[in-house]
C-alpha cells in the first residue's frame, strides 16, 4: 500500500466546458472542448493538455532520478508528452500517449535504456500501464538555446 507523502486536490465544475481549480488556488483555469472535438476554438486549455503537462514534468523528473542513480553524465533533458483522445471499443473514450525524451550527451542505446527505466519509475507511467498505450521515443541531440 502506498503512503502518500503529498496529495494534490483539484475541483472541476462544468466538465470540459467549465473550470478547474486547485485547493490552494494556484491552479485556476477555464477549460473548453478543443475545436477538433466540436469546441468553438482552441483558446483554452483542456484535460488532455493538463494531463500532458503533468505527465511530461513527472516523467522528466523520473528520468533525471534514473540518470542520477545510474551515475551517468548527460546534458539537460526534456520530455514532450503528446496525449490523444479517441473512441475505444467499449463505446467510451481512451487515451494514447507518446513520450519524446531528449537526453543529450549519451549514445542512443544509453538513452533508450534510461527512458525504459524511467518508464518503470514514473508514477504516471505506473498509473497508466495496461490502460493507456504509451510509445517511448528518445533523441540525443544537444538543444541550442
C-alpha positions as CSV (number, residue, x, y, z in Angstrom):
1,X,0.0,0.0,0.0
2,X,1.3,3.4,-0.9
3,X,1.5,6.0,1.8
4,X,1.1,9.4,0.2
5,X,3.7,12.0,1.0
6,X,1.8,14.7,-0.8
7,X,-1.8,14.9,-2.1
8,X,-2.9,17.4,-4.7
9,X,-6.6,18.4,-4.7
10,X,-8.4,19.9,-7.6
11,X,-12.1,20.5,-8.4
12,X,-13.8,20.7,-11.8
13,X,-17.1,22.3,-12.4
14,X,-18.8,22.3,-15.8
15,X,-16.8,19.3,-17.1
16,X,-15.0,20.1,-20.4
17,X,-16.7,23.4,-20.7
18,X,-16.1,24.7,-17.2
19,X,-13.4,25.5,-14.8
20,X,-10.7,23.7,-12.8
21,X,-9.2,25.0,-9.5
22,X,-6.7,23.6,-7.1
23,X,-7.4,23.6,-3.4
24,X,-4.6,26.2,-2.8
25,X,-5.9,28.5,-5.6
26,X,-2.7,28.3,-7.7
27,X,-4.4,26.4,-10.5
28,X,-7.5,28.4,-11.6
29,X,-8.3,27.7,-15.3
30,X,-11.2,27.7,-17.6
31,X,-11.4,24.6,-19.8
32,X,-13.2,24.1,-23.0
33,X,-13.6,21.5,-25.7
34,X,-10.9,21.9,-28.3
35,X,-12.1,22.8,-31.8
36,X,-11.2,19.2,-33.0
37,X,-13.8,17.9,-30.6
38,X,-16.5,20.3,-31.5
39,X,-15.5,23.3,-29.5
40,X,-15.6,26.9,-30.8
41,X,-11.8,27.4,-30.9
42,X,-8.5,26.4,-29.2
43,X,-8.2,29.4,-26.9
44,X,-8.5,27.5,-23.6
45,X,-6.8,24.5,-22.1
46,X,-8.4,21.1,-21.8
47,X,-8.0,17.9,-19.8
48,X,-5.6,16.4,-22.3
49,X,-3.2,19.4,-22.2
50,X,-3.2,19.3,-18.4
51,X,-2.5,15.5,-18.4
52,X,0.3,16.0,-21.0
53,X,1.9,18.8,-18.9
54,X,1.7,16.7,-15.7
55,X,3.0,13.5,-17.4
56,X,5.9,15.4,-19.1
57,X,7.0,17.0,-15.9
58,X,6.7,13.8,-13.9
59,X,8.4,11.7,-16.5
60,X,11.3,14.2,-16.8
61,X,11.8,14.0,-13.0
62,X,11.7,10.2,-13.1
63,X,14.2,10.3,-16.0
64,X,16.6,12.5,-14.0
65,X,16.3,10.3,-11.0
66,X,17.3,7.3,-13.1
67,X,20.2,9.2,-14.6
68,X,21.4,10.3,-11.1
69,X,21.1,6.7,-9.8
70,X,23.0,5.4,-12.8
71,X,25.7,8.0,-12.3
72,X,25.6,8.9,-16.0
73,X,26.6,12.4,-17.1
74,X,24.1,13.9,-19.6
75,X,23.1,17.3,-20.8
76,X,19.8,18.9,-19.7
77,X,16.9,16.5,-20.5
78,X,13.5,17.4,-21.8
79,X,10.3,15.4,-22.2
80,X,7.4,16.2,-24.5
81,X,4.2,14.4,-23.9
82,X,1.6,14.0,-26.7
83,X,-1.8,12.9,-25.4
84,X,-4.5,11.9,-27.8
85,X,-8.1,11.1,-27.1
86,X,-10.4,8.9,-29.1
87,X,-13.2,6.4,-29.0
88,X,-12.4,2.9,-27.6
89,X,-14.0,-0.5,-28.3
90,X,-16.3,-0.2,-25.3
91,X,-18.3,2.7,-26.7
92,X,-16.3,5.1,-24.4
93,X,-13.1,7.1,-24.8
94,X,-9.5,6.3,-24.2
95,X,-6.1,8.0,-24.3
96,X,-3.0,7.3,-26.3
97,X,0.4,8.8,-25.2
98,X,3.7,9.4,-26.9
99,X,6.6,10.5,-24.7
100,X,9.6,12.0,-26.5
101,X,12.6,12.3,-24.3
102,X,15.7,14.2,-25.4
103,X,18.8,13.0,-23.5
104,X,21.8,14.9,-24.8
105,X,25.4,13.8,-24.2
106,X,24.8,10.0,-24.4
107,X,24.7,7.3,-27.0
108,X,21.3,6.3,-28.4
109,X,21.4,2.9,-26.8
110,X,22.1,4.5,-23.4
111,X,19.2,6.9,-23.9
112,X,16.9,4.1,-24.8
113,X,17.9,2.2,-21.7
114,X,17.4,5.3,-19.5
115,X,13.9,6.1,-20.9
116,X,12.8,2.4,-20.4
117,X,14.0,2.6,-16.7
118,X,12.2,5.9,-16.2
119,X,9.0,4.4,-17.6
120,X,9.2,1.9,-14.7
121,X,9.8,4.6,-12.1
122,X,7.4,7.3,-13.2
123,X,4.1,7.4,-11.2
124,X,2.1,8.4,-14.3
125,X,3.6,5.5,-16.2
126,X,2.7,3.2,-13.4
127,X,-0.8,4.5,-13.2
128,X,-1.5,4.2,-16.9
129,X,0.3,0.9,-17.5
130,X,-2.1,-1.6,-19.0
131,X,-4.7,1.0,-19.6
132,X,-3.1,3.5,-21.9
133,X,-0.9,2.8,-25.0
134,X,2.4,4.6,-24.3
135,X,5.0,5.0,-27.0
136,X,8.5,6.0,-25.9
137,X,10.8,7.9,-28.3
138,X,14.4,9.0,-27.4
139,X,16.7,11.5,-29.1
140,X,20.2,12.5,-28.1
141,X,20.6,15.9,-29.8
142,X,22.0,18.9,-27.9
143,X,19.4,21.6,-27.7
144,X,20.7,25.0,-28.9
145,X,19.2,27.8,-26.8
